[in-house]
Amino acid sequence: MKLGFDIDGVLAEFSGHFLNKYTPTDLSGPLHWDDERFKINFPKTYNDKEFWLSIPRMIYPQDLPLRPHCYITARPIPNEWTMEWLWKNGFPYAPLYTVGHDGSKVEVFKQSGATHFVDDALHNYDELIAAGIPCFLLTRSHNESR
């Protein structure tokens, strides 16, 4: 099995970190990625390298079930920042692919050589499954209603 990993919501505790910084009076878990708190404040993160580098990890690299074959993310930031976060937090080197905000992970996944993917976003999970790609959905507040 060659596992590909999403980053935010899978390896990085993006939601809590984001809400703590931008809406500290309302830290309730988002029910979906269209949460107004994200829509209003997300553009503030585009040039905030410190924000991205200070996101806490959700899992220790040694606790991953397999070494990552690749990372596929929709982060709207330079790949160098994401790689710096991965290295800083001890994650092993693997190719990093960025599809951009609301980009599809299907074609990139197929080109990556991975056999399975791990994501937390329901729309990514549904799209990958519909394309015949084995995908694991990690339960998070924004996908629990399913």
Backbone torsions as a table, in degrees:
resi	resn	phi	psi	omega
1	MET	NA	130.8	177.5
2	LYS	-114.6	103.6	-173.9
3	LEU	-87.8	131.5	169.1
4	GLY	-102.3	143.5	-177.5
5	PHE	-124.0	135.2	163.1
6	ASP	-70.7	166.4	-179.5
7	ILE	-107.1	-63.7	-175.8
8	ASP	-72.9	125.9	-177.5
9	GLY	89.4	-8.8	178.2
10	VAL	-117.8	-55.9	178.3
11	LEU	-103.2	-33.2	-175.7
12	ALA	-112.9	137.0	-179.0
13	GLU	-84.2	67.0	-175.3
14	PHE	-62.8	-52.3	-171.7
15	SER	-56.9	-52.7	-178.9
16	GLY	-62.2	-41.3	179.6
17	HIS	-63.9	-44.9	179.5
18	PHE	-62.2	-49.9	-177.4
19	LEU	-64.8	-38.8	179.1
20	ASN	-61.8	-37.6	-178.8
21	LYS	-78.0	-43.2	-170.0
22	TYR	-103.0	-22.4	178.3
23	THR	-139.6	61.0	-174.4
24	PRO	-62.7	-13.6	177.3
25	THR	-88.0	-10.5	177.8
26	ASP	-136.1	91.5	-177.8
27	LEU	-99.8	11.8	179.7
28	SER	-60.8	143.1	-179.4
29	GLY	-60.8	138.9	178.5
30	PRO	-69.4	146.2	177.6
31	LEU	-90.1	-14.9	178.8
32	HIS	-164.5	164.5	-178.3
33	TRP	-74.2	-10.5	176.4
34	ASP	-88.2	11.8	176.7
35	ASP	-51.2	133.0	-177.2
36	GLU	-56.4	-33.3	-179.7
37	ARG	-62.1	-35.4	176.5
38	PHE	-74.0	-47.8	-176.0
39	LYS	-58.5	-41.1	-177.1
40	ILE	-73.7	-41.6	-170.4
41	ASN	-100.1	-16.1	-173.8
42	PHE	-57.3	-40.4	179.1
43	PRO	-57.4	-23.9	178.8
44	LYS	-66.1	-19.2	-176.4
45	THR	-86.5	-15.9	-171.3
46	TYR	-54.9	-38.0	-177.9
47	ASN	-111.5	15.3	-175.3
48	ASP	-101.8	79.8	-178.1
49	LYS	-57.9	-40.2	-179.1
50	GLU	-60.4	-38.8	177.1
51	PHE	-57.5	-50.4	-175.5
52	TRP	-67.5	-37.8	-178.6
53	LEU	-76.0	-18.2	-177.9
54	SER	-99.0	6.9	177.1
55	ILE	-65.7	128.7	178.3
56	PRO	-69.2	149.0	175.6
57	ARG	-78.9	153.4	178.9
58	MET	-95.9	-19.4	-175.1
59	ILE	-146.2	146.4	173.5
60	TYR	-78.9	138.9	-178.3
61	PRO	-53.1	-37.3	-179.0
62	GLN	-68.9	-13.2	178.4
63	ASP	-92.7	-1.3	176.0
64	LEU	-65.4	142.7	-178.7
65	PRO	-66.2	-30.7	178.3
66	LEU	-146.0	156.8	174.4
67	ARG	-64.2	134.7	179.6
68	PRO	-60.9	134.4	172.5
69	HIS	-81.5	-34.4	177.7
70	CYS	-164.5	169.0	172.9
71	TYR	-121.9	135.3	177.2
72	ILE	-129.8	122.5	-174.3
73	THR	-135.8	162.5	175.5
74	ALA	-109.2	12.8	-178.0
75	ARG	-55.2	134.3	-179.2
76	PRO	-91.3	42.2	-175.2
77	ILE	-131.0	166.3	178.0
78	PRO	-59.8	140.0	177.8
79	ASN	-56.0	-31.8	-179.5
80	GLU	-59.9	-37.5	178.9
81	TRP	-66.5	-42.5	179.8
82	THR	-65.3	-44.4	178.0
83	MET	-61.8	-39.5	178.0
84	GLU	-61.8	-41.2	177.9
85	TRP	-63.0	-45.6	180.0
86	LEU	-59.0	-49.1	-178.4
87	TRP	-65.5	-43.7	-179.5
88	LYS	-58.0	-33.5	-177.9
89	ASN	-96.6	8.3	172.3
90	GLY	84.0	11.4	179.8
91	PHE	-76.6	142.5	-177.0
92	PRO	-69.8	155.0	177.3
93	TYR	-64.4	137.5	171.1
94	ALA	-159.2	154.8	178.6
95	PRO	-56.6	142.8	179.4
96	LEU	-114.2	127.7	177.3
97	TYR	-119.6	135.5	178.1
98	THR	-120.1	125.0	-178.3
99	VAL	-100.0	-6.4	-179.4
100	GLY	81.5	163.9	-178.1
101	HIS	-57.9	125.4	-178.7
102	ASP	66.1	15.1	177.2
103	GLY	-77.6	156.4	179.1
104	SER	-84.2	138.5	178.6
105	LYS	-94.6	-5.8	-173.1
106	VAL	-61.6	-57.0	-175.8
107	GLU	-65.3	-40.8	178.3
108	VAL	-62.3	-42.8	177.9
109	PHE	-58.5	-48.4	-178.4
110	LYS	-60.0	-37.1	179.6
111	GLN	-77.2	-20.1	-174.3
112	SER	-73.9	-23.9	-175.6
113	GLY	87.2	0.6	176.4
114	ALA	-70.4	157.5	178.8
115	THR	-109.7	-21.7	-178.6
116	HIS	-144.0	156.8	-179.3
117	PHE	-133.6	151.9	177.5
118	VAL	-122.6	123.5	-179.0
119	ASP	-141.4	165.2	176.3
120	ASP	-115.3	-13.5	-177.2
121	ALA	-87.8	123.2	-176.7
122	LEU	-59.5	-40.2	-179.7
123	HIS	-65.1	-36.2	176.2
124	ASN	-67.5	-44.8	178.9
125	TYR	-57.0	-51.2	-179.1
126	ASP	-59.3	-43.0	-178.8
127	GLU	-66.5	-42.6	179.8
128	LEU	-65.9	-44.9	178.5
129	ILE	-61.7	-43.5	179.5
130	ALA	-62.0	-27.8	179.1
131	ALA	-87.9	6.0	178.3
132	GLY	81.3	17.8	-178.5
133	ILE	-97.6	123.4	177.1
134	PRO	-63.6	123.9	-176.1
135	CYS	-136.4	139.1	174.3
136	PHE	-103.6	132.7	179.0
137	LEU	-103.9	118.0	175.8
138	LEU	-81.4	132.1	-179.3
139	THR	-71.1	126.4	176.4
140	ARG	-139.7	164.2	-176.7
141	SER	-57.3	-31.4	-176.7
142	HIS	-82.5	0.8	176.1
143	ASN	-132.7	8.1	-177.3
144	GLU	-71.6	-20.8	-176.3
145	SER	-72.7	-7.4	-177.9
146	ARG	-74.4	NA	NA
